[in-house]
Amino acid sequence: QVQLVESGGGHVQAGEPLRLSCVPSESIFFINDMGWYRQAPGKQREQVAVMTRVPTGGTPNYADSVAGRFIISIDAAKNTLYLQMNNLRPDDTAVYYCNAKVLSRKYWGQGTQVIVSS
């Protein structure tokens, strides 16, 4: 069982940045893939950014809607996954969830709210 603790959400104005953090209860090097998903009110949860093959350095993948604005990264020394969100837009408003895949199992954090006002 892997527990994920997210932080960093908040309420910002359009164009401002925000950084989300996710700390897993296990070493990041035991996790195959880690990423961020989001769910806006009335919409399905969608993938935002995923880091695959974490133990070998990680390969980032981004949704088209955030490519060029968001950056996913890992600080192995802090055992933390980050999502740097730049140039935020009102349509980025959602609850953001951290996700970790270990072998065939997926784990989710509790979510952190991001609100972007125009």
C-alpha contacts under 8 A as a table, 3 or more apart, distances in Angstrom:
res1	aa1	res2	aa2	distance
1	Q	107	Y	7.91
2	V	24	P	6.60
2	V	25	S	5.72
2	V	26	E	6.29
2	V	100	A	7.96
2	V	107	Y	6.43
3	Q	24	P	5.64
3	Q	25	S	5.15
3	Q	26	E	7.73
3	Q	107	Y	7.22
3	Q	108	W	7.50
3	Q	109	G	6.86
4	L	22	C	6.32
4	L	23	V	5.66
4	L	24	P	4.47
4	L	25	S	6.36
4	L	98	C	6.87
4	L	99	N	7.64
4	L	100	A	7.96
4	L	107	Y	7.58
4	L	108	W	6.46
4	L	109	G	4.64
4	L	110	Q	7.59
5	V	22	C	5.37
5	V	23	V	5.24
5	V	24	P	6.43
5	V	98	C	7.90
5	V	109	G	5.73
5	V	110	Q	7.07
6	E	20	L	7.03
6	E	21	S	5.46
6	E	22	C	4.33
6	E	23	V	6.59
6	E	97	Y	7.49
6	E	98	C	6.67
6	E	109	G	6.42
6	E	110	Q	7.16
6	E	111	G	6.46
6	E	112	T	6.35
7	S	20	L	5.76
7	S	21	S	5.24
7	S	22	C	6.54
7	S	112	T	6.30
8	G	18	L	7.24
8	G	19	R	5.84
8	G	20	L	4.46
8	G	21	S	6.09
8	G	112	T	7.25
9	G	18	L	7.34
9	G	19	R	7.49
9	G	20	L	6.24
9	G	112	T	5.27
9	G	113	Q	5.19
9	G	114	V	4.99
10	G	18	L	7.88
10	G	113	Q	6.22
10	G	114	V	5.05
10	G	115	I	6.22
11	H	114	V	6.01
11	H	115	I	4.60
11	H	116	V	5.87
11	H	117	S	7.46
12	V	16	E	6.36
12	V	17	P	7.77
12	V	18	L	7.87
12	V	114	V	7.97
12	V	115	I	6.34
12	V	116	V	5.07
12	V	117	S	6.29
13	Q	16	E	5.74
13	Q	88	L	7.67
13	Q	116	V	5.40
13	Q	117	S	4.80
13	Q	118	S	6.06
14	A	87	N	6.82
14	A	88	L	5.29
14	A	89	R	4.96
14	A	90	P	6.31
14	A	116	V	5.74
14	A	117	S	5.68
14	A	118	S	5.20
15	G	86	N	7.10
15	G	87	N	4.03
15	G	88	L	4.90
15	G	89	R	6.40
16	E	86	N	6.44
16	E	87	N	5.46
16	E	88	L	5.74
17	P	84	Q	7.44
17	P	85	M	5.44
17	P	86	N	4.35
17	P	87	N	5.89
17	P	88	L	6.15
18	L	84	Q	6.21
18	L	85	M	5.20
18	L	86	N	6.65
18	L	88	L	7.95
19	R	82	Y	6.82
19	R	83	L	5.58
19	R	84	Q	4.45
19	R	85	M	5.83
20	L	82	Y	5.52
20	L	83	L	5.02
20	L	84	Q	6.48
20	L	85	M	7.90
21	S	80	T	6.57
21	S	81	L	5.70
21	S	82	Y	4.59
21	S	83	L	6.57
22	C	80	T	5.61
22	C	81	L	5.03
22	C	82	Y	6.35
22	C	98	C	6.32
23	V	79	N	6.33
23	V	80	T	4.78
23	V	81	L	6.47
24	P	27	S	7.00
24	P	28	I	6.97
24	P	79	N	7.23
24	P	80	T	7.15
26	E	30	F	7.02
26	E	31	I	7.99
27	S	30	F	5.65
27	S	31	I	7.33
27	S	79	N	6.48
28	I	31	I	5.31
28	I	54	V	7.39
28	I	55	P	7.38
28	I	76	A	7.00
28	I	79	N	5.80
28	I	80	T	7.58
29	F	32	N	7.60
29	F	54	V	6.60
29	F	55	P	4.70
30	F	55	P	7.00
30	F	102	V	7.09
31	I	34	M	7.12
31	I	54	V	6.60
31	I	55	P	7.05
31	I	100	A	6.61
31	I	101	K	6.07
31	I	102	V	4.99
31	I	103	L	7.79
32	N	52	T	6.59
32	N	53	R	5.37
32	N	54	V	5.53
32	N	55	P	6.67
32	N	100	A	7.53
32	N	101	K	5.63
32	N	102	V	5.44
32	N	103	L	6.74
33	D	50	V	7.10
33	D	51	M	5.67
33	D	52	T	4.40
33	D	53	R	5.67
33	D	54	V	5.67
33	D	100	A	5.83
33	D	101	K	5.13
33	D	102	V	7.25
34	M	50	V	5.80
34	M	51	M	5.27
34	M	52	T	6.56
34	M	54	V	7.23
34	M	81	L	7.63
34	M	98	C	7.42
34	M	99	N	5.57
34	M	100	A	4.45
34	M	101	K	6.32
35	G	47	Q	7.95
35	G	48	V	7.61
35	G	49	A	5.56
35	G	50	V	3.89
35	G	51	M	5.68
35	G	72	I	7.82
35	G	81	L	7.94
35	G	98	C	5.84
35	G	99	N	5.19
35	G	100	A	6.57
36	W	47	Q	6.41
36	W	48	V	5.49
36	W	49	A	5.29
36	W	50	V	6.16
36	W	83	L	7.54
36	W	96	Y	6.68
36	W	97	Y	5.61
36	W	98	C	4.76
36	W	99	N	6.01
37	Y	45	R	6.55
37	Y	46	E	5.43
37	Y	47	Q	4.36
37	Y	48	V	4.98
37	Y	49	A	6.99
37	Y	96	Y	5.67
37	Y	97	Y	5.10
37	Y	98	C	6.46
37	Y	99	N	7.26
38	R	45	R	5.42
38	R	46	E	5.47
38	R	47	Q	6.56
38	R	48	V	6.64
38	R	94	A	5.84
38	R	95	V	5.41
38	R	96	Y	4.24
38	R	97	Y	5.82
39	Q	43	K	6.24
39	Q	44	Q	5.92
39	Q	45	R	4.28
39	Q	46	E	6.33
39	Q	94	A	5.22
39	Q	95	V	5.31
39	Q	96	Y	6.59
40	A	43	K	5.35
40	A	44	Q	7.26
40	A	45	R	7.35
40	A	93	T	6.42
40	A	94	A	4.18
40	A	95	V	6.36
41	P	94	A	6.98
47	Q	50	V	7.53
47	Q	63	A	6.66
48	V	62	Y	5.94
48	V	63	A	5.19
48	V	66	V	6.99
49	A	60	P	6.98
49	A	61	N	5.53
49	A	62	Y	4.43
49	A	63	A	6.22
49	A	71	I	7.91
49	A	72	I	6.44
50	V	59	T	7.98
50	V	60	P	5.67
50	V	61	N	5.21
50	V	62	Y	6.62
50	V	72	I	7.24
51	M	54	V	6.40
51	M	58	G	5.47
51	M	59	T	5.22
51	M	60	P	4.43
51	M	61	N	6.35
51	M	72	I	7.09
51	M	73	S	7.62
52	T	58	G	5.30
52	T	59	T	5.11
52	T	60	P	6.44
52	T	61	N	7.79
53	R	56	T	5.80
53	R	57	G	6.76
53	R	58	G	4.85
53	R	59	T	6.40
54	V	57	G	5.32
54	V	58	G	4.17
54	V	59	T	7.36
55	P	58	G	6.80
60	P	72	I	6.72
60	P	73	S	7.96
62	Y	66	V	6.56
62	Y	67	A	5.52
63	A	66	V	5.65
63	A	67	A	6.10
64	D	67	A	5.25
66	V	69	R	5.39
66	V	70	F	5.58
67	A	70	F	6.14
68	G	71	I	7.78
69	R	85	M	6.23
69	R	86	N	5.10
69	R	87	N	6.26
69	R	88	L	7.82
70	F	83	L	6.71
70	F	84	Q	5.49
70	F	85	M	4.47
70	F	86	N	5.86
71	I	82	Y	7.97
71	I	83	L	5.66
71	I	84	Q	5.01
71	I	85	M	6.59
72	I	81	L	7.43
72	I	82	Y	5.68
72	I	83	L	4.61
72	I	84	Q	6.38
73	S	81	L	5.94
73	S	82	Y	5.25
73	S	83	L	6.57
74	I	79	N	7.45
74	I	80	T	5.84
74	I	81	L	4.58
74	I	82	Y	6.09
75	D	78	K	5.45
75	D	79	N	5.91
75	D	80	T	5.40
75	D	81	L	6.52
75	D	82	Y	7.88
76	A	79	N	4.67
76	A	80	T	6.51
77	A	80	T	7.90
85	M	88	L	6.53
88	L	92	D	6.47
88	L	116	V	6.76
89	R	92	D	5.40
89	R	93	T	7.58
89	R	116	V	6.10
89	R	117	S	7.66
89	R	118	S	7.43
90	P	93	T	5.64
90	P	115	I	7.34
90	P	116	V	4.66
90	P	117	S	5.59
90	P	118	S	6.01
91	D	116	V	7.55
92	D	114	V	7.59
92	D	115	I	7.51
92	D	116	V	6.72
93	T	113	Q	7.87
93	T	114	V	5.39
93	T	115	I	4.61
93	T	116	V	5.45
94	A	113	Q	6.12
94	A	114	V	5.52
94	A	115	I	6.64
95	V	111	G	5.85
95	V	112	T	5.42
95	V	113	Q	4.36
95	V	114	V	5.99
96	Y	111	G	5.27
96	Y	112	T	5.25
96	Y	113	Q	6.18
96	Y	114	V	7.03
97	Y	108	W	6.65
97	Y	109	G	5.72
97	Y	110	Q	6.70
97	Y	111	G	4.41
97	Y	112	T	6.58
98	C	108	W	5.80
98	C	109	G	5.20
98	C	110	Q	7.98
98	C	111	G	6.95
99	N	106	K	6.85
99	N	107	Y	5.60
99	N	108	W	4.74
99	N	109	G	6.54
100	A	106	K	5.64
100	A	107	Y	5.19
100	A	108	W	6.68
101	K	104	S	6.75
101	K	105	R	5.63
101	K	106	K	4.47
101	K	107	Y	6.40
102	V	105	R	5.36
102	V	106	K	6.44
